[in-house]
Amino acid sequence: MKTYLKKYAKYFDYPLFFTYILLCLFGLVMIYSASMFWAVNTLHYSPDHFYKKQMMNLFIAIFAFLIGLIIPYKRYRENGMMKLIIAGMLFLLFAVFVVGFSPGNSGAKSWIDLGVVNIQPSELTKLGMILYFAAFFTKKKELGKIDIINESIVPPLFVFGIAVFFISLEPDLGAIGLITIIVLSVMAASGMKFSTFGKIVGCLIGLATAGLIALFIFRDSFFTERRVGRLKAYLDPFKDANEYGYQMVNGYYAIGSGGVKGLGLGQSIQKMGYLPEPQTDFILAIISEELGTFGIAIVLFGLGFIVYKAMRLAIKAKDPLARMIAAGIGSWIGIQTFINVGGLSGLIPLTGVPLPFISYGGTSIILLSLAMGILANVSMIVKKDNQQS
C-alpha cells in the first residue's frame, strides 16, 4: 500500500479535491442556517440538530472518499467485485420493498432503517450501475464483443431492469430517470458503434414504454391525490399555493427576495416556517435568499467544475474503464444538479432529488464522496499513464 501511494501521490488532483471539500463545507454552513428554525419550532430539536448530524455524515463521507481513493479503479472490473456490487445493490433494493419506510410525507418508501443510520439504496444504485456497466463493457470491448447485440445488451439490461423494477415499487421516478441517463452516459463512453448504441437505446425506450403502459393500467393506485397535486402544482403552483403548490411558491419567494446581493447569511425569511424542510432539496432557495447571485454562483461553478474535470478526464483517458467511470460520475453529478435546480425553478416537476454535496442527507453525501474518491483515483492513474506513454 505504501508503495502504491508513493507511486501515485504526486499525481493527486488537488483542484478536484479542494472543490469537493469547499462544496461540502459550504453545504454544512447553509444546512445550519437553513434548518435552525425548522429544527426548533417544528421538530423541537436543538437549533444545531441537522448541522451536527451532517457533520457526522461528513466524517463518514471523508472516510468513504479515502476508500475510493485508495482502491485502484481497475479492481472494479474483477468478477468478484462485480458480483459483490450487483448482489449488494439488488439486495438493498429488495430490502426496501420488504422493510423500507417513507420519511415524513415524501410518499416514497425508499429508506431502510439500520438503527444508527437510515440508508437510501437508490443512491447506492447510481454508483453501482456506473461501476457495473463500466466493468461489463470494458470486458466486452477487450473480447471484441462490444458490438454483438446479444452479448452487450441482455446481461446489463437484465440487471438494470430488476433495479428499475424495485425502484418503481417505492416509487421514485426521479431516481429511475437519473439512473437511466447515467447508464446511457456510461455506454456512450464505451467505444461501441453508434448503431449498437442506438439499438440499446431502443431497448431502453421499449422498457420505458412498458413502464408507462403499466402506469396507465394501475393508474388508480399510482396516481394518488398527492402525486396528481404535485403535477398540477408544476403546471401552475400559484393556483394551489396553500397546498401542493406551497413549497414551490415559497421557493420562488425566497429566490425573488434574495435578488443579486441576498439578505445576508442567516437572514432568510422563508426558512422561518414557510418553506418545509429547507435544508433538503430546496436548500438552494435559501442560499439564493441569503447570499443572492453570489451564493448561487459558488454552488453552480463548484459543481460545474467537478463535472468539467470528470468529462475532461473521460476524454483524455485511454483505458475504456477509466473513461466510462469518469463519464458516469460526471453525468451523475451534472444531471442530478439539473434535476434539483430545474425542480426548484419550475423548469421540470419536483422529484425530491437533493443538490449534490449541499443538501442535507447522509446516504447522498457518503455515496457522492465515495464516487469522488474513485474519480480522484482514476485521475491519478490516468495522469501517470499518459505521462509515461
N, C-alpha and C positions, 0 to 999 in steps of 0.2 A: 504493500500500500504506500509506504514512504517513497519507494522508487517511482511509483505511478504519479503521485502528487508532485514530486520533484521534476518529473519529466514534462508535466503539462501545466504546472502552476504559472509559468511565465506567459502562457497564452490566455490566461483568465480574462474574461470580458468585463472589465471594471465599469464601463459606461452602462452596460446592461444591468449589472448587479446594483449599482447605486440608484439607477432609475427605479428599479423594483423596490428597493428599500425605502426610498423617498415617497413613493406612492403608498406603501404600507403605513408609514409613519403619518403621512398627511391624512390618510383614511382614518387612522386611530384618533387623531385630533378632532376630525369632523364627526366621528361617531360619538365622542364625548359631548361635543357641542350640540349635536342633533338630538341625542337621546335623553338629556338631563330631565327635561320636563316630563317626557313620556314615562321614564322610569319612576319618578317620584309621584306624580299625580295620577297616573293610570294604573301602574303596577305596584305602587307603594314599595318600591325598592330604593336603595341609596342612589344619589344622582350619578355616581360613577359606576353603576352596576354593569352596563354594557361595555364601558371603557375597560373595566377590569377583566371581563370575560374575553374581550377581543385581544387584550394584552396577553392573556394566557394562550389564546389561539395563535397569536403571532410567535410565541416561544416555540410552540409545536411546529408552526409553519417554517421557521428558520431551520429546525431540525430536519424537516421534510426536504427543504432546499438542499441541505448538505448531503442528504441521502441521494437525491437526484444528481448532484454534482459529482459525487464520488464514484457511483456505479458507471462504468463505461457504457455508453449508449448501445454499443454493439451486442451487449448481453441480452438486450430485449428481443433479439431475433432467435435466441436459442429456444428449442422446443419446450424445455421445461418452464422457462419464463413465460412463453406464450400461453401454455396451458394454465399456468397459475393465474395470469391476468384474466383469461376468459372465465375460468372457474370462479374466481373471486368476484368478478363483475356480475355474472349471471346469478350467482348465489345470493348476493346482496339485493339485486333487483327482485328476485323471487321472494326474499325475506320481507321486503316492503309490502308485497301483495298479501303476505300472511300476517305480519305483526306490525306493519307500518302505521303511522298516525299522521294526522293533519294538524300542524301548528296553528293556533289562533283560528282564524276563519278563512284560511287560504283556500280551502275546498279541495286540495290535492293531498292524497295520502302518500306522501313521498319521503317520510323520515322514519328512521329506526332509532329507538331509544336504547342506548347502551348503558344507561345509568349515569355514568360520569359525563358522557357527551352524546349528543344526537348527531347522526350522520345522514347525509342525503346521497344515496347510491347513484342517482342520475349524474351527480358531479363527478363521481369516480368513473362513470361510463364514458364521459367526454375524453378523459385522458386514456382510459383503457382502449377505446376504439382507435385512437391515434397510434398507440404502440402496436396494437394487434394488426391493424391494416398495413402499417408501415413494414412490420416484420414479414407479414404474409406476402405482400407484393415484391419485397426485396428478394425473397427466396424464389418466387416465380420468375422474376427477371433474370436471376442467376442461372436458372434451369432453362431459360429460353421459352417459358410457357406463359409469360405475362399476357400475351395476346391470344391465347387459346381460351375461348369463351367459357367452356365448362370447367376448365382448370382455374380461371381467375374470377369467376362470378359466384359459383354455388357455395363454397365454404364461407367466404366472408359475408355474403348476403344472408346466409342462414343464421350466423351469429348476430348480425345486425337486426334481422327480423325478430329474433327472440327478444333482444334487448328492447326494441321499439314496442313489441307487444306488451311487455311488462310495464314499461313507462306509460303506455297508453291506458293501462288499468288504473294508474294513480289518480287522474290523468294529468300529464304535464306536457301539453302540446308545444310550449316554448322550448323545453329540453329536447323534444323529438326533432323540431326544426333545426335547432343548433347542432345537434349531433349529426344530422343528415348533411348539413353544409360542411362540417368538419371532415366527415368521411369522404365527401366529394373532393375536398381540397387535397386530402392525402393522396387519393387516386389520381388527381390531376397532376401531381408532382411525381408520380411513379415512373414516368417514362413510357407508358403504354401508348399504343397508337390511338389517334383521335377516334377512329371508328370503333375500337374496343371500348373506349371510354363512353362513347355515345350509346352503345348497347347496354352498358352497365347503368347509365343514367336512365335509359328506357325502362330497365327492370325496376329501378327505384320509383320511377313515375308510376309504374304498374302497381307497386306496393302502396304508394300514396293514394292511388285511385281506389284500391280495395279498401283502404282505411276510411276514405271518405264515404264509400258505399256503406260500410259498417256503421259509421256515424249516423248516416241517414236512417238506416234500419232501426238503430237503437237510439234515435234522437230524443225520445221522451225521457230516457234515463240519463243521457249525456248532457243535453241542453237544458240544464237546470235553470231555475229563475235567476240565480246569481250569475251564471255564465252568459245568459242572454242579456242580463242587465249590464254586464261589463262590455259586451259587444255594442250595445246601444250607447253606452257612455263614450265609447271610442268614436262613434259616428257623430254624437252631439252631447258632450259632457255637461253643458250648461242646461240642457233640457231636464236633467235629473240630478241637479247639483247637490241635493241634500241626501242622496243615497248612493247609487252606483257611480255617478259622476263626481262624487265628493272628493275623492283622492286626486283625480286629475285636475279638477278646478282649483283646489288649494295648491297643487303643484304649480299651476300657471300663475297663481297669485304670488307664490314665492319667487318664481323666476322674474316676474314683472316688477316686484318690489325691489329686487337686488339691483337691477339695471346694470350699468357699467362698473360702478365703484363698489356696490354692495353696501349693506347696512352696518357692517363690521362684524368681526368674529364674535359669536355668541349672542348676536343681536337679532336673530331670526324671530319673526312673529308667528309664522305658520307652524313652527315646531311646538308652540305653546298650546297643544291640544287640537289644533286644526288639521294637521297632516298626520294621519295614523302611522305609527312605526316609522318615523322619518329616518331612522338610522339604517334602514334596509335598502330596498330597491329605489326609493325616492330620495336618497341622500344627496344626489346631485342638485335637486331643487333647493335644499338647504344651503349647499355650497354656493349656488348662484345667488341666493338671497343675502347671504352674509359676506361673500367675497366678490360677488359680481363676475364680470367677464374674466378678471384675473384668476379667480378660483377655478372657473370652467377651463381656462387655458392650461393651468397646471395639470389638471386631470387628463384632458384630451391630448395635450402634447406628450405627456408622460406615457400614456397608453399607446399613442401613435408611434412613439419612438421604439417601444418594445416590439410592436407589430412590424415596423420597418426593419429592425435588426433581425427578426426572425425570418422575414421574407428574403432579405438580402443574403442571409446565411443559407437559405434554401437554394437560392440561385447559384451561389459560389460553391456549394458542396458537390463533390464528385461522387461520393458514396450515396446511392439511392436511399438507403435507410436514413442517413442524416438529413437528406433533402426532404423526405416525407415527414419526418418527425418535426423539423423546423417549420415546414409549411402548415402542418396540422396545428401546432401550438400557436403560431401566429394567427391562423384563421380563427381558432377558438377565442382568443382574446379580442381580436378585431370584431368578429360577428357578435360576440356577447356584449361588447360595448355598444355596438349599433342597436341591438335589440333593447338594451336598457335605455339609452338616450332616445331612441325612436319612440318607445312607450311613454317616456316622460314628456316628450314634446308633442305627442299626439300623432306622430307620423305612422305608427303601427299600433295595434291593440296592446294593452298591458299584458305582460306574461309573468311578472314577478321575478324576472331574471336579475340577479344582483350585478352591480357595477364592479368589474374586476379590481381587486386589491383595495377598494374603497368601502364598499358596503359591509355592514356587519354580517358575520356568519363564519362559523368555524370550518365547515367542510369546504366551502368555496376557497377561502384563503389558504388552507392547507394543501388542497389539490393543485391550486394555481402555483403555489410555491414549489411544490414537487416538480411541476411542469417547467418552472423557471430554472430549477436546478438541472433538469435534464437538458434544457436548451443551452445552459451555460456549459454543460459537459460536451454537447455537440459542437459548440463554438470553439472550445479549446482544442478538441481533436482535429476538427476541420482546419483550423488555423495552422496547426503543426503539420498536418499532411500536405496542405497547399504550399507551405513554405519549403518543405523538403522536396516537393515534386518539381 
